Each structure stands twice: as structure tokens, then as C-alpha cells.
Amino acid sequence: MFAVCTVLHWIDEELQRLATQGLLRSRRIRTGPQGTVCNIDGKPVINFGSNDYLGLAGDPRLAAAARAALRREGTGSGASPLVSGYSRYHRLLERRLAAFEATEAALVCVSGYAANVGTVAALVGPGDLVISDAHNHASLLDGCRLSRADFRVYPHCDMEALERLLRRSDRYRRCLIVTDTLFSMDGDFAPLPELAHLADRYQAMLLVDEAHATGVLGQDGRGLVEFFGLEDRVAVRIGTLSKALGCVGGFVVGSKSLVDWLVNRARPYIFSTAMPPPVAAAAAAAISIVRSEPQRRRHLLQQADLLRQQLSRMGWNIGRSASHIIPLVVGAPHRATVLAAQLLRRGVFVPPIRPPAVPEGQSCLRISLTAAHSDDHVAQLIDALAAAG
Ligand SMILES: *Cc1c(COP(=O)(O)O)cnc(C)c1O
């Protein structure tokens, strides 16, 4: 018998409410590696709901690196990196990240979420101002709230609204602007040259989150800051090991003093156990592959260009997407779930995205294209969409 806890009855009512609004989430069991064909709830499907953009999550070279570290150090790190959790694999990964990103230093956190929350809250506090794009990832928004700095939001990519906020920033001690570079639901680019210009002009710090761009965009795969040639103008760059790098974890790259400060002040870094050494070893291997196999990102971006053109021609609303993240905007949450179910019956998995992950009226199916999808996979997606129409 489970204990009956009447003080939690309100939860059942709230869950019922979510269900009537079409907003209730549940989980499906996936088996098999990410990226292309996997089993969802026992049924084989082509997976367009994975952020394994370069097809590295199931790469045997990552698994081999993880196995070697596993044999030497086991699964757990045992403690915070500040106590005894920081291993040679963490150091190797940080050095490789700094070399890859061409920065003085790098810091590895247990997740991109932790990297964002910890870094924002370490850079600003009471008496400071933090300004965010309305479509930024939840982890950046949570970092802004947690910092206890004055928190302002500008409409998505609206540089005039940002400048209006900056004009009133001189009464604060410090000012921080935070933005995704490649927006996770829209698949569009932040106007980084304008952001860098405004940050300079108003003496603000600029923090960018490259979660969906690392490994994919830029000549060498460093992301959108590299793509725009702004590496010397953006003080704080954050990325994740969880998407194109095929592992899990987050990182911050920048100056050595930035990293030293975060080691001393970023609470999610200080108060969480270090990531398992095998994960750090696998991520280090992934970075080497990103450097040595640029054809993966080139192929992905070419496929994405073709798919966007095709979807637009078919009349789908893909919003402002300019990348491998392609939303099919359908409006109401129910329409997104119905369309997703129709595609699933045809063996194609595309996750429906509903509020609060997107604004009201902007529910969509979010296509994540990866370098591992073949022309045939994409053709099956198009066919299924045409049939569901
Ligand atoms: C996924 C994501 C994160 C979080 O990264 P995790 O490593 O999965 O915690 C942060 N920012 C953005 C924009 C993301 O899409």
C-alpha cells in the first residue's frame, strides 16, 4: 500500500487541468542510439527529435574513450570538483575545449543548464541589471531570476527595445546581456553583430549560449560567434556537451580570470558532484572528431537548407528558421499533438512543442535534423507530412 497523502490532492486537480488544456506531458521509452532510427515505445521510428546533431552519441570512438576512463576511474566522481571530484579527464576535457574554442580557459559543468544558471548568477547580483531575449532558453531565464539582479526582457531579437533598456543602465553597478545564439525552438540566429555593438556602446557584458550551434556552425564548428567573426568581442561563451557533442554536460569558455571566478562563485559548479570521468573522456573524444571531420557539419547544413526550402514550398510555416532546427508552426497545442500522432503512425517521430516551451499560439512540431539522417529518412518525413497535410 502507498501512503495516501491528502495534502497533495491539489496536484491531481492540476494534472487534470493540464490534460484538458492539451498540455500534459508524459515520457516514452526510447531504445537504441540517438539520431536516426530508434525504438520508441517498442516501435521503430525515424527520429527527428534528437539533438545529436552530428550523430556522435552512438559513435564507437566515444564509447571506447568512455570505456578506457571507466576501467581506470569507475562511474562516479565522488565529490564536487572543488573537493576531490576533479580528475585528469576533467582537466583533459577543459584543455581540449579551450584549445578548440581558442580561449584562455574553459570550465566543465554537469549540464548546460547548470553552466547557464551558475554563470549568470555569478556575474550579476543585487544592484546589477540583467537583460534577456524573450525566447532565451529556460536555464538562462532561471539564472537571471536566481541572480537577484534587476531582470528585464526584450521582445525576441528586438535591438531597439534592447537599446531602450540599455539607455537606462548607467544607474546600475554592472550590466549583463544574455542570449541564445541559435534559438532552440525557432532555429533562428540572434543578431550577434548588433548585440556586440550595443554591449560595447553601453559597457555591458555579453554572455551567449551556443548550445545548438557548437559543433555545427562556424568554419571550425565553434558556433555562431565564430560564424560572425566576433570571438574577441564576446566575453562569455557557454556551450553544451549534450547535443552535437553526443554526451552530457555544459561548459563555459573565456578568460582564465572568468573561469577562476566561476570556480569560486558558481553555485551549481561548487555544490554538485563533478561529471563522471567516462563522460569527460567521451566528450574530449567528440571534440577531436568535430575538429577532424568538418564534413559532418557541412553535410548537415546542406541537408537543412534543402529541407527548409522543401517545407516552405509545401506551405508549412517554418517561422524564421535558418538552421537544422526547423519548427512547423501549427498554433494550438492540440494541433501539434494530433499532427505528431499522425506522423508517428507513419513511423516518423517529430516531437510536439507546446507552452511553456513556446509562447501561446506558437505550438509547433520541432524537427531536429542530424548529420546521420539519410536522404531516404528525409524523404520519408516529407511523405508523412504530405499525407498528414
Ligand atoms: C539544451 C539547452 C541547454 C541545456 O543544456 P543541457 O546540457 O541539456 O543541460 C542550455 N541552453 C540551450 C539554449 C539549450 O537548448
The ligand as a MOL file (V3000), in Angstrom:
LIG
                    3D

  0  0  0     0  0            999 V3000
M  V30 BEGIN CTAB
M  V30 COUNTS 15 15 0 0 0
M  V30 BEGIN ATOM
M  V30 1 C 19.6430 22.2270 -24.1470 0
M  V30 2 C 19.9670 23.6270 -23.8270 0
M  V30 3 C 20.6140 23.9560 -22.6330 0
M  V30 4 C 20.8560 22.9410 -21.5560 0
M  V30 5 O 21.8720 22.0960 -21.8690 0
M  V30 6 P 21.9460 20.6720 -21.1410 0
M  V30 7 O 23.3690 20.2870 -21.3070 0
M  V30 8 O 20.9860 19.7870 -21.8300 0
M  V30 9 O 21.5830 20.9160 -19.7020 0
M  V30 10 C 21.0090 25.2610 -22.4540 0
M  V30 11 N 20.7320 26.2050 -23.3700 0
M  V30 12 C 20.0720 25.9280 -24.5090 0
M  V30 13 C 19.8070 27.0160 -25.4880 0
M  V30 14 C 19.6570 24.6350 -24.7570 0
M  V30 15 O 18.9790 24.3600 -25.8610 0
M  V30 END ATOM
M  V30 BEGIN BOND
M  V30 1 1 1 2
M  V30 2 1 2 3
M  V30 3 2 2 14
M  V30 4 1 3 4
M  V30 5 2 3 10
M  V30 6 1 4 5
M  V30 7 1 5 6
M  V30 8 2 6 7
M  V30 9 1 6 8
M  V30 10 1 6 9
M  V30 11 1 10 11
M  V30 12 2 11 12
M  V30 13 1 12 13
M  V30 14 1 12 14
M  V30 15 1 14 15
M  V30 END BOND
M  V30 END CTAB
M  END
